[in-house]
Amino acid sequence: MYKVSFFALILGFALLVTACKSGINSTTQNASAATEHLLETRYKMLLGYRVDSMSMPRSMTIKTNNIKKVPSRDWTSGFFAGNLWQLYRLTGNEDYKKQAEKWTPFSKKESVNRNSHDVGFKVYCSYGEALKVENKQEYKDVIIKGAETLCTRFDSKVGAIRSWDFNKEIWDYPVIIDNMMNLELLFEATKLSGNKKYENVAIQHANTTLKNQFRDDNSCYHVIDYNPTSGAVRKKTTLQGYNDDSVWARGQGWAVYGFTMSYRYTKDPAYLKQAEATANFFINNKNLPEDGIPYWDFKDPAIPNSPRDVSAATVMASALYELFGYTKNKTYLAFADKIIKSLHSDKYILNPKINAPFILDHSTGNWPKHDEIDEPITYADYYFVEALLRRK
C-alpha cells in the first residue's frame, strides 16, 4: 500500500510540474505573439506615411505629436527608404518594396552633394539597400557617383575624410567617429566598379581613425581635429558627448560597427581587434543598465536619471551580430540577443495608438543641444531591423 501511495505522489508531482511548465510556455508564447503583433502594427505605419521628397521622417516629439520632417540634404534622409527595403526583406510583403521604390529616388541628388561627409548614410542606406533587393545598374551608378563625391572631401595630408565645414573658428579639420559608417559606400563602390581608388581612401581613413580616435581603455573620442597643413592632431574633443573626456554611447556603436564592416572588406586583423576591444568596453561598462540599453553617455553624472539611447543599442546589436560571425565569440551573440530581447517589449516599442512612421521609442539624438531627447528616431529603427535581418 505504501509503495502504491508513493508512486501516486510522484506521478501527481510530475503532472503538476508538467502542467506548470505548460502554463509558463503558453504565457511566454502569448507574450511573444503579442509583441510580434505590436511590431507588425508599427511596421505597417511606415506604409501609410505620405510620400513627399521634402518630408522624410526623422524623429517625433510625442508630447506635441510633431513629426520632424527633413529634405534629402539632412544626414538622416536615407534611412526611411532603407527601413522600407529592409522590412520587405524581413516580411516578404511587396507593399514595403513598392513604397521603398517611391522614396529611394529622393536621395539620388545627394550623390553629387560635396558639402556633406554623410553621402554614405544618405546614399548607401537607401540605394545600397535597394541594390540588395534588385540588381539594377541605376542603383550601382548612384552608389559609385556618391563614392566619387565623398572622395572629394579626402585630404591625403591628414589621411582622412573631412567631416564638418561649420564651426571653423573652433576646429580646422574635424573628423568624427560617425564617419566610419560612410566608408561602406566607398568599399562597395570599388566592388561594383573595380576602381581601387574608393577602397584606398576608405582604408586610409580607417587607419587614421584607428591611430588617433581611441583612448587607452578602447573607448573613442567623438571628434579629432587635425592641422590640415601638417596632418597632426590639434585636439580631441566632442560635439555630442557630455564633455571631451566622456563616452558618448552611440559613438561607441559607430566605432564597433565601422571597424567590423571595414574588416569585412579588407580582412585587416587590426580592424577586427579594435572592434572587439571597443565592444568589450561597451558590454562590460559599469554604467551599462541591466537590460543592455545604454544611457546616452556612459559618463553623464546624472546617471541613473539620464536618458537612454535606443539608437546606440540598435547600432551595437547589428554590429555585434556581424562581429560574432567573424570571431565566433558567443559573448557578442549573447549581448546582441539581450538587446533585441529588451527591445521586444512595450517598454521600447512605440505605443500602437501613436500614428507615426516609427517603430521604437526612447532614443537620444543630440543631448548637448537638447534636441531629440527620449524620442523615436528613424536610424534607431533602421539598425533595429538590420539587426533582425542579421539575426535571421
C-alpha positions in Angstrom: 0.0 0.0 0.0 2.8 2.4 0.9 4.6 1.7 -2.4 1.4 2.5 -4.4 0.8 5.7 -2.5 4.4 6.8 -3.0 4.2 6.1 -6.7 0.9 8.1 -6.9 2.6 11.0 -5.1 5.5 11.1 -7.5 3.2 10.8 -10.5 1.0 13.6 -9.2 4.0 15.9 -8.7 5.3 15.1 -12.2 1.9 16.0 -13.7 1.8 19.2 -11.7 5.3 20.3 -12.9 4.4 19.4 -16.4 1.2 21.5 -16.1 3.1 24.4 -14.7 5.7 24.3 -17.4 3.0 24.1 -20.0 1.4 27.2 -18.5 4.7 29.1 -18.4 5.3 28.1 -22.1 1.8 29.2 -23.0 2.3 32.5 -21.3 5.6 33.1 -22.9 4.2 32.2 -26.3 1.3 34.5 -25.8 3.6 37.4 -24.8 5.8 36.7 -27.8 2.8 36.7 -30.2 1.6 39.9 -28.7 5.0 41.6 -29.2 5.2 40.4 -32.8 1.7 41.7 -33.4 2.7 45.1 -31.9 5.8 45.2 -34.2 3.7 44.3 -37.2 1.4 47.2 -36.3 4.3 49.6 -36.1 5.9 48.3 -39.3 2.7 49.0 -41.3 2.6 52.6 -40.1 5.6 53.2 -42.3 3.4 52.3 -45.3 0.8 54.9 -44.5 3.2 57.8 -44.4 2.6 60.2 -47.3 5.3 60.2 -49.9 7.0 63.7 -50.0 10.6 64.5 -51.1 10.8 67.3 -48.5 9.2 65.4 -45.6 11.4 62.4 -44.9 10.5 61.4 -41.3 13.5 61.9 -38.9 12.1 61.9 -35.4 9.0 62.7 -33.4 8.1 64.6 -30.2 5.3 62.5 -28.8 4.0 65.2 -26.4 3.2 67.5 -29.2 2.5 64.9 -31.8 5.0 66.6 -34.0 7.0 64.7 -36.6 10.3 66.3 -37.6 10.5 66.1 -41.4 13.7 66.7 -43.4 14.7 67.0 -47.1 17.4 64.9 -48.7 20.3 67.1 -47.5 19.7 66.0 -43.9 22.1 63.2 -42.8 19.2 61.0 -41.8 17.3 61.2 -45.1 18.3 57.8 -46.5 17.1 55.8 -43.5 13.4 55.8 -44.2 13.7 54.3 -47.7 16.2 51.9 -46.2 13.7 50.9 -43.5 11.2 50.0 -46.2 13.6 48.0 -48.2 14.7 46.1 -45.0 11.1 45.5 -44.0 10.4 44.0 -47.4 13.3 41.6 -46.9 12.2 40.8 -43.3 8.5 40.2 -44.1 8.3 39.5 -47.8 5.4 41.9 -48.1 5.5 43.5 -51.5 3.9 46.7 -50.2 7.1 47.7 -48.5 9.1 47.3 -51.7 6.6 49.4 -53.6 6.9 52.2 -51.1 10.7 51.9 -51.0 10.8 52.4 -54.7 8.9 55.7 -54.3 11.2 57.0 -51.6 14.6 56.0 -52.8 15.0 58.4 -55.8 14.8 61.3 -53.4 18.3 60.5 -52.2 19.8 60.5 -55.7 20.9 64.1 -55.8 22.9 63.6 -52.6 25.3 61.5 -54.6 26.7 64.8 -56.0 26.5 66.9 -52.8 30.1 67.7 -52.0 29.1 69.8 -48.9 28.4 66.7 -46.8 30.5 63.9 -45.4 27.4 61.9 -44.9 26.9 60.8 -48.5 27.3 57.3 -47.3 24.4 57.5 -44.8 22.2 59.3 -47.4 23.0 57.2 -50.5 24.1 53.8 -49.2 21.3 53.4 -46.6 18.8 54.0 -49.5 20.4 52.8 -52.7 22.6 50.2 -51.0 19.5 48.6 -49.5 17.7 48.8 -52.8 20.6 47.0 -54.5 20.3 44.1 -52.1 16.8 43.6 -53.4 17.1 44.5 -57.1 20.3 44.2 -59.1 19.7 47.4 -61.1 22.5 49.3 -62.9 20.9 52.6 -61.9 21.4 51.8 -58.2 25.0 50.9 -58.8 25.7 54.1 -60.8 24.3 56.2 -57.9 26.5 54.4 -55.4 29.6 54.9 -57.5 28.8 58.5 -58.1 28.3 59.0 -54.4 31.7 57.4 -53.7 33.3 59.7 -56.2 31.7 62.7 -54.4 32.8 61.6 -51.0 36.4 61.2 -52.1 36.5 65.0 -52.8 36.4 65.5 -49.0 39.5 63.4 -48.5 42.9 65.0 -47.8 46.0 62.9 -48.2 48.0 65.0 -45.8 45.5 64.3 -43.0 44.8 60.8 -44.3 41.1 61.2 -43.6 37.8 62.5 -45.0 36.8 65.8 -43.6 33.6 65.8 -41.6 32.0 69.2 -40.9 32.5 72.5 -42.7 30.9 74.6 -39.9 32.4 76.0 -36.7 35.7 76.9 -38.4 36.6 79.2 -35.5 36.6 76.0 -33.3 38.4 73.4 -35.4 40.5 73.3 -38.6 39.8 69.8 -40.0 37.3 67.8 -37.8 36.9 64.1 -38.2 34.2 62.3 -36.3 33.8 58.7 -35.4 30.5 58.6 -37.2 32.4 59.0 -40.4 33.5 55.3 -40.2 29.9 54.5 -41.2 30.3 56.3 -44.6 33.2 54.0 -45.6 30.8 51.2 -46.6 29.8 53.3 -49.6 33.5 53.5 -50.7 34.2 49.8 -50.2 31.1 48.8 -52.1 31.8 51.3 -54.9 35.2 49.5 -55.5 33.4 46.2 -55.6 30.9 47.5 -58.2 33.3 49.4 -60.3 36.7 47.7 -59.9 38.2 51.1 -59.2 40.6 50.8 -56.2 40.5 54.5 -55.5 37.5 54.3 -53.3 38.7 51.4 -51.3 42.2 53.1 -50.8 40.5 56.2 -49.5 38.4 54.2 -47.1 41.5 52.3 -45.8 43.5 55.4 -45.2 40.6 57.0 -43.3 40.1 53.8 -41.2 43.9 53.7 -40.4 44.0 57.4 -39.4 40.9 56.9 -37.2 42.4 53.7 -35.7 45.6 55.6 -34.8 44.1 58.7 -33.2 40.4 58.2 -32.2 40.7 55.8 -29.4 41.7 56.1 -25.7 43.7 53.6 -23.7 40.6 51.9 -22.4 39.4 51.5 -26.1 36.5 54.0 -25.8 36.6 56.5 -28.6 36.6 60.3 -28.8 33.8 61.8 -30.9 35.9 64.5 -32.7 39.5 64.6 -33.7 40.6 68.0 -35.1 43.6 67.9 -37.4 46.1 70.5 -38.7 45.4 70.4 -42.4 48.9 71.6 -43.2 50.9 69.1 -41.2 48.3 66.4 -40.6 49.0 66.5 -36.9 46.3 66.2 -34.2 45.3 69.6 -32.9 42.8 68.4 -30.2 40.5 65.6 -29.2 37.0 66.8 -28.4 33.3 66.3 -28.7 30.1 67.9 -30.1 27.5 65.4 -28.9 29.1 63.8 -25.8 28.7 65.2 -22.2 32.3 66.6 -22.4 35.6 66.0 -24.2 36.5 63.1 -22.0 33.1 61.5 -21.7 31.9 58.4 -23.6 29.1 59.1 -26.0 27.2 55.8 -26.3 26.3 56.0 -30.0 29.8 56.9 -30.9 31.0 53.6 -29.4 28.4 51.9 -31.6 29.6 53.7 -34.7 33.2 52.5 -33.9 32.4 48.8 -33.4 30.1 48.8 -36.5 32.5 50.8 -38.7 35.6 48.7 -37.9 33.7 45.4 -38.1 32.4 46.5 -41.5 35.9 47.6 -42.6 37.2 44.1 -41.6 34.5 42.6 -43.9 36.0 44.2 -46.9 39.8 44.2 -46.0 40.3 41.3 -43.6 42.8 43.6 -41.8 43.1 42.0 -38.3 43.8 45.4 -36.7 40.3 46.4 -37.6 38.8 43.3 -36.0 41.0 43.7 -32.9 39.7 47.3 -32.4 36.1 46.3 -33.0 36.4 43.6 -30.3 38.2 45.9 -27.9 35.5 48.7 -28.1 32.7 46.1 -28.0 34.2 44.7 -24.8 34.5 48.1 -23.3 30.8 48.7 -24.0 29.5 45.3 -22.9 31.4 45.4 -19.6 30.9 49.1 -18.7 29.9 49.5 -15.1 27.3 52.2 -16.1 25.5 50.0 -18.6 21.9 49.2 -17.4 21.0 45.6 -16.9 18.8 45.4 -20.0 21.7 46.4 -22.3 20.1 49.7 -23.5 22.7 52.3 -22.6 22.4 55.8 -21.2 23.1 58.4 -23.9 26.6 58.9 -22.4 28.4 56.5 -20.1 29.8 59.3 -18.1 26.8 61.5 -17.7 26.9 62.5 -14.0 23.1 62.3 -13.9 23.1 58.5 -14.2 20.8 56.7 -13.4 18.5 59.7 -14.1 19.8 60.1 -17.6 18.1 59.5 -20.9 18.7 56.2 -22.6 19.7 55.9 -26.3 17.9 53.0 -28.1 19.7 54.1 -31.3 23.1 53.3 -29.7 21.8 49.9 -28.7 20.5 49.0 -32.1 23.7 50.1 -33.9 25.7 48.0 -31.4 23.4 44.9 -31.7 23.6 45.0 -35.5 27.4 45.4 -35.3 27.8 42.5 -32.8 25.8 40.1 -34.9 28.4 40.7 -37.7 31.3 40.6 -35.3 30.1 37.3 -33.9 30.2 35.9 -37.5 33.9 36.6 -37.7 35.0 35.8 -34.2 32.5 33.1 -33.1 32.7 34.8 -29.7 29.4 33.9 -28.1 29.6 36.9 -25.8 28.8 39.1 -28.7 25.9 37.0 -29.9 24.5 36.8 -26.4 24.7 40.5 -25.8 23.1 41.3 -29.2 20.3 38.9 -28.4 19.9 40.6 -25.0 19.5 44.0 -26.6 16.9 42.6 -29.1 15.0 40.8 -26.4 14.9 44.0 -24.3 13.6 46.0 -27.3 10.9 43.4 -27.9 8.6 44.9 -25.3 6.1 47.6 -24.9 8.7 49.5 -22.8 10.6 50.3 -26.0 8.2 49.6 -28.9 6.2 52.7 -29.7 2.6 52.7 -28.5 0.4 51.3 -31.3 -2.1 54.2 -30.7 0.6 56.7 -32.0 0.1 57.2 -35.7 3.7 57.8 -36.9 6.2 56.1 -39.2 8.5 54.9 -36.4 9.0 51.6 -34.6 11.0 52.2 -31.4 10.9 54.9 -28.7 13.5 56.3 -26.3 16.4 57.4 -28.5 18.6 60.4 -27.8 19.7 62.5 -30.8 21.8 65.4 -29.5 21.7 65.9 -25.8 24.0 68.9 -25.6 21.6 70.8 -27.9 18.6 69.4 -26.1 17.4 68.1 -29.4 15.5 64.8 -29.9 15.7 63.6 -26.3 13.9 60.3 -25.4 12.1 60.1 -28.8 11.5 57.8 -31.7 14.3 58.4 -34.3 14.5 56.8 -37.7 18.0 55.5 -37.6 17.2 53.5 -34.4 14.6 51.7 -36.4 17.0 51.2 -39.3 19.6 49.4 -37.3 17.0 47.5 -35.3 15.5 46.0 -38.5 19.0 45.4 -39.9 19.9 43.5 -36.6 16.7 41.4 -37.0 17.8 40.5 -40.5 21.3 39.7 -39.4 19.9 37.6 -36.6 17.9 35.5 -39.0 
